Amino acid sequence: MPGCEWCEIDEGRDFLTVEGRWDWIVTNPPWSQFRPFLAKSMQVADNIVFLALLNAWFMRARVADMRREGFGIVEVLMIDTPPKPWPQTGFQLAAVHAKRGHGGPTIFSYENDADQATASGKR
């Protein structure tokens, strides 16, 4: 997005070492480093959106980390897994919005809900 700061380790800006404070963190973190990315994101922003495997959010230690930092999950947008070469894991891919101070319900939705509802005449 024009005017936004960005990090890309291959271009010399490693998110885990960069300093700053931001309103939002929106990323597709390396799945093997989900917990360090989540911890850093909770330190530097109040809103976090990760495109990752859904089960990554619900590991006991990560749930404890989020509770300790005062974060709750606002919405889970389930996304169809792109074709290869995207990893075909069998786990659900999702864009998840976590927010500091959120204690309300979590919305679960699917990326194609609006298209499917329109096609079936439900909207």
C-alpha positions as CSV (number, residue, x, y, z in Angstrom):
1,M,0.0,0.0,0.0
2,P,1.4,3.4,-0.9
3,G,2.6,5.4,2.1
4,C,2.7,2.4,4.4
5,E,5.9,1.0,6.0
6,W,6.8,-2.6,5.0
7,C,9.2,-5.3,6.0
8,E,10.6,-8.0,3.8
9,I,13.5,-10.0,5.1
10,D,14.8,-10.8,1.6
11,E,15.1,-7.0,1.1
12,G,16.9,-6.3,4.3
13,R,14.0,-5.3,6.6
14,D,13.3,-8.1,9.1
15,F,10.1,-7.5,11.0
16,L,11.4,-9.3,14.0
17,T,14.3,-6.7,14.4
18,V,12.8,-3.5,13.0
19,E,11.7,-0.9,15.6
20,G,8.6,1.2,15.6
21,R,4.9,1.3,16.5
22,W,2.1,0.9,14.0
23,D,-1.7,1.0,14.0
24,W,-2.0,-2.3,12.0
25,I,0.2,-5.3,11.2
26,V,-1.0,-7.1,8.1
27,T,1.2,-10.0,7.0
28,N,1.6,-13.6,5.8
29,P,4.1,-14.6,8.4
30,P,6.5,-17.5,7.9
31,W,4.4,-20.3,9.4
32,S,7.4,-21.7,11.2
33,Q,7.8,-18.4,13.0
34,F,4.1,-17.7,13.7
35,R,4.6,-17.3,17.5
36,P,7.6,-14.9,17.3
37,F,5.7,-12.8,14.7
38,L,2.6,-12.8,16.9
39,A,4.6,-11.8,20.0
40,K,6.3,-8.9,18.1
41,S,3.0,-7.8,16.5
42,M,1.3,-7.6,19.9
43,Q,4.2,-5.4,21.1
44,V,4.0,-2.9,18.3
45,A,0.3,-2.7,17.2
46,D,-3.3,-2.8,18.4
47,N,-4.7,-4.5,15.3
48,I,-3.1,-7.6,13.7
49,V,-4.2,-9.5,10.5
50,F,-2.3,-12.7,9.6
51,L,-2.9,-14.9,6.6
52,A,-1.9,-18.3,8.0
53,L,-3.2,-21.7,8.8
54,L,-6.2,-21.3,11.2
55,N,-5.0,-23.9,13.6
56,A,-1.8,-21.8,14.3
57,W,-4.0,-19.4,16.3
58,F,-5.4,-22.0,18.6
59,M,-2.3,-23.6,20.0
60,R,-2.5,-23.4,23.8
61,A,0.7,-21.3,24.3
62,R,-0.4,-18.8,21.6
63,V,-3.9,-18.5,23.2
64,A,-2.2,-17.8,26.5
65,D,0.1,-15.2,24.9
66,M,-2.9,-13.4,23.4
67,R,-4.8,-13.4,26.7
68,R,-1.8,-12.2,28.6
69,E,-1.4,-9.3,26.1
70,G,-5.1,-8.5,26.1
71,F,-5.9,-9.5,22.6
72,G,-9.0,-11.2,21.3
73,I,-10.0,-12.5,17.8
74,V,-12.4,-10.2,16.1
75,E,-12.9,-12.1,12.8
76,V,-11.8,-15.2,11.0
77,L,-12.1,-15.1,7.2
78,M,-11.7,-18.6,5.9
79,I,-9.9,-18.6,2.5
80,D,-9.7,-21.3,-0.2
81,T,-6.1,-22.6,-0.5
82,P,-4.6,-21.3,-3.7
83,P,-3.3,-23.9,-6.1
84,K,0.2,-25.3,-6.1
85,P,2.9,-24.2,-5.6
86,W,1.1,-22.9,-2.5
87,P,1.5,-25.5,0.3
88,Q,-1.3,-28.1,0.1
89,T,-1.5,-29.0,3.8
90,G,-5.1,-30.0,4.4
91,F,-5.4,-27.3,7.1
92,Q,-7.8,-24.4,6.7
93,L,-6.2,-21.1,5.5
94,A,-7.6,-17.9,7.1
95,A,-7.1,-14.2,7.4
96,V,-7.5,-13.6,11.2
97,H,-8.0,-10.2,12.8
98,A,-6.9,-9.9,16.4
99,K,-7.4,-6.7,18.3
100,R,-6.1,-5.4,21.6
101,G,-9.0,-5.1,24.1
102,H,-11.4,-7.2,22.1
103,G,-13.5,-9.3,24.4
104,G,-16.6,-9.7,22.3
105,P,-17.7,-12.5,19.9
106,T,-15.6,-13.7,17.0
107,I,-17.1,-13.6,13.5
108,F,-16.4,-16.6,11.3
109,S,-17.0,-16.0,7.6
110,Y,-15.9,-17.4,4.2
111,E,-14.2,-15.5,1.4
112,N,-16.9,-16.5,-1.1
113,D,-20.0,-16.1,1.1
114,A,-21.2,-12.9,-0.7
115,D,-20.8,-14.5,-4.2
116,Q,-22.5,-17.7,-3.1
117,A,-25.4,-15.9,-1.5
118,T,-25.9,-13.7,-4.6
119,A,-25.8,-16.7,-6.9
120,S,-28.3,-18.6,-4.9
121,G,-30.7,-15.5,-4.6
122,K,-30.3,-15.2,-0.9
123,R,-29.2,-11.5,-1.0
